[in-house]
Amino acid sequence: MSDNPASDTDERLFFENGASWHWLWLGVVGALVMVFIQSSAGLGLQPTVPLFFLVMMCGFLTIQVRAARIHTSVELTAGTLRQGTETLPINEILAVYPEAENTVKSGEPLEPWQEARALGELNGVPKRRTGIGLKLVNDRTAQAWARDHEALRSALTKLVDAE
């Protein structure tokens, strides 16, 4: 038995971290390629340029991955839906709209919810993610989003139907 009374609502039903730290390996691989090129050209080991490249590349990638993990992460619990830095209580979601027939890029007519505000602090649905229409209290509409939009839609639908 848990000492935390909110433990039922804290359990993650869906989670996407936004980005992987594995991207930092690009800096390491790039530096190793530079060392290989230097040694293949008969220049010996000159670590200044590969180390500079490693620090610059890993530093830039660290900033990018950290930002993506903050702004494009998704977490769904029994009590809340968090999209980036915005958290929406589940009891404010009245319905999950069916999947749209046309995508935004298709040029075909869109569902009204596809033009609604995307949750989170970004201007729209992040790249490589798909929007999910939500009917909210006070006659509002918004878009949740995720890479695995089918799993998020399924989990959201179960939660909203249970309310």
C-alpha positions as CSV (number, residue, x, y, z in Angstrom):
1,M,0.0,0.0,0.0
2,S,1.3,3.4,-1.0
3,D,1.7,6.3,1.5
4,N,0.9,8.8,-1.3
5,P,-2.8,9.3,-1.7
6,A,-2.4,10.7,-5.2
7,S,-0.5,7.6,-6.5
8,D,-3.4,6.4,-8.6
9,T,-3.4,9.7,-10.6
10,D,0.4,9.8,-10.8
11,E,0.8,6.5,-12.8
12,R,1.8,7.2,-16.4
13,L,-0.7,5.9,-18.9
14,F,1.3,7.3,-21.8
15,F,4.7,9.0,-22.1
16,E,6.9,10.3,-24.8
17,N,10.2,12.0,-23.8
18,G,10.4,14.4,-26.8
19,A,14.0,13.5,-27.8
20,S,16.7,11.0,-27.1
21,W,20.1,11.6,-25.6
22,H,21.5,9.2,-28.1
23,W,22.0,12.1,-30.5
24,L,25.1,13.1,-28.6
25,W,26.8,10.1,-30.1
26,L,27.0,12.2,-33.4
27,G,29.6,14.4,-31.8
28,V,31.7,11.5,-30.6
29,V,31.4,9.7,-34.0
30,G,32.3,13.0,-35.8
31,A,35.4,13.4,-33.6
32,L,36.5,9.8,-34.2
33,V,36.1,10.2,-37.9
34,M,38.3,13.3,-37.8
35,V,41.0,11.3,-35.9
36,F,40.7,8.5,-38.4
37,I,41.1,11.0,-41.3
38,Q,44.1,12.6,-39.7
39,S,45.8,9.2,-39.1
40,S,45.0,8.0,-42.6
41,A,46.5,11.1,-44.1
42,G,49.7,10.4,-42.2
43,L,49.4,13.5,-39.9
44,G,49.5,11.6,-36.7
45,L,47.2,12.4,-33.8
46,Q,46.4,16.1,-33.5
47,P,43.7,16.2,-30.9
48,T,42.9,20.0,-31.0
49,V,40.5,20.0,-33.9
50,P,38.6,16.8,-33.0
51,L,38.3,17.8,-29.4
52,F,37.0,21.3,-30.4
53,F,34.6,19.6,-32.8
54,L,33.5,17.2,-30.1
55,V,32.8,19.9,-27.5
56,M,31.0,22.2,-30.0
57,M,28.9,19.4,-31.5
58,C,27.9,17.8,-28.2
59,G,27.3,21.3,-26.6
60,F,24.9,22.2,-29.4
61,L,23.2,18.8,-29.4
62,T,22.8,19.0,-25.6
63,I,20.9,22.3,-25.9
64,Q,18.7,20.9,-28.7
65,V,17.9,17.6,-27.0
66,R,17.2,19.4,-23.7
67,A,14.8,21.8,-25.4
68,A,13.0,19.0,-27.2
69,R,12.7,17.0,-23.9
70,I,11.0,20.1,-22.3
71,H,8.8,21.4,-25.1
72,T,7.8,18.2,-27.0
73,S,7.4,15.7,-24.3
74,V,4.0,14.2,-23.5
75,E,2.7,12.6,-20.3
76,L,-0.8,11.3,-19.6
77,T,-1.9,10.3,-16.1
78,A,-5.4,9.6,-14.8
79,G,-5.6,13.2,-13.7
80,T,-3.7,15.3,-16.2
81,L,-2.4,15.6,-19.8
82,R,0.9,17.4,-20.1
83,Q,2.1,18.6,-23.5
84,G,5.4,20.3,-23.2
85,T,5.1,22.8,-20.3
86,E,1.3,23.0,-20.4
87,T,-0.8,20.7,-18.1
88,L,-4.5,20.2,-18.7
89,P,-6.7,18.5,-16.2
90,I,-8.5,15.4,-17.7
91,N,-11.8,16.7,-16.2
92,E,-11.6,19.6,-18.6
93,I,-11.7,17.3,-21.6
94,L,-15.3,16.5,-22.7
95,A,-14.6,14.4,-25.8
96,V,-11.9,13.2,-28.1
97,Y,-12.8,13.8,-31.8
98,P,-12.4,11.0,-34.3
99,E,-9.3,10.9,-36.4
100,A,-9.4,13.3,-39.3
101,E,-9.8,12.1,-42.9
102,N,-7.3,14.6,-44.3
103,T,-4.0,15.8,-43.1
104,V,-3.1,19.5,-42.8
105,K,-0.5,19.1,-45.6
106,S,-3.0,17.4,-48.0
107,G,-4.7,20.7,-49.1
108,E,-8.1,19.0,-48.6
109,P,-10.8,20.4,-46.3
110,L,-9.9,20.1,-42.7
111,E,-11.9,19.2,-39.6
112,P,-12.6,22.3,-37.4
113,W,-10.5,20.9,-34.6
114,Q,-7.4,20.7,-36.9
115,E,-7.3,24.5,-37.0
116,A,-7.6,24.8,-33.2
117,R,-4.8,25.8,-30.9
118,A,-2.2,23.1,-30.2
119,L,-1.6,22.4,-26.5
120,G,1.8,23.4,-25.2
121,E,3.7,26.6,-25.7
122,L,4.6,25.9,-29.3
123,N,2.9,27.6,-32.2
124,G,1.4,24.4,-33.6
125,V,1.7,20.7,-33.6
126,P,5.4,19.8,-33.4
127,K,7.1,18.2,-36.5
128,R,6.7,14.4,-36.8
129,R,3.7,14.5,-34.5
130,T,0.0,14.1,-35.2
131,G,-2.8,16.2,-33.7
132,I,-5.7,14.8,-31.8
133,G,-8.8,16.9,-31.5
134,L,-10.2,17.6,-28.0
135,K,-13.5,19.2,-27.1
136,L,-12.9,21.1,-23.8
137,V,-15.1,22.7,-21.3
138,N,-16.5,26.2,-22.0
139,D,-17.0,25.3,-25.7
140,R,-13.3,25.3,-26.4
141,T,-11.4,23.1,-28.8
142,A,-7.7,22.2,-28.8
143,Q,-5.2,19.7,-30.3
144,A,-3.2,17.3,-28.3
145,W,-0.3,15.7,-30.2
146,A,2.1,12.8,-30.1
147,R,4.4,10.7,-32.3
148,D,2.4,7.6,-31.3
149,H,-0.9,9.4,-31.7
150,E,-2.9,6.2,-31.9
151,A,-1.8,5.1,-28.4
152,L,-2.4,8.6,-26.9
153,R,-5.8,8.8,-28.6
154,S,-6.7,5.3,-27.2
155,A,-5.6,6.2,-23.7
156,L,-7.3,9.6,-23.8
157,T,-10.6,8.1,-25.1
158,K,-10.7,5.5,-22.3
159,L,-10.1,8.2,-19.7
160,V,-12.6,10.6,-21.0
161,D,-15.3,7.9,-21.5
162,A,-14.7,6.8,-17.9
163,E,-15.3,10.4,-16.6
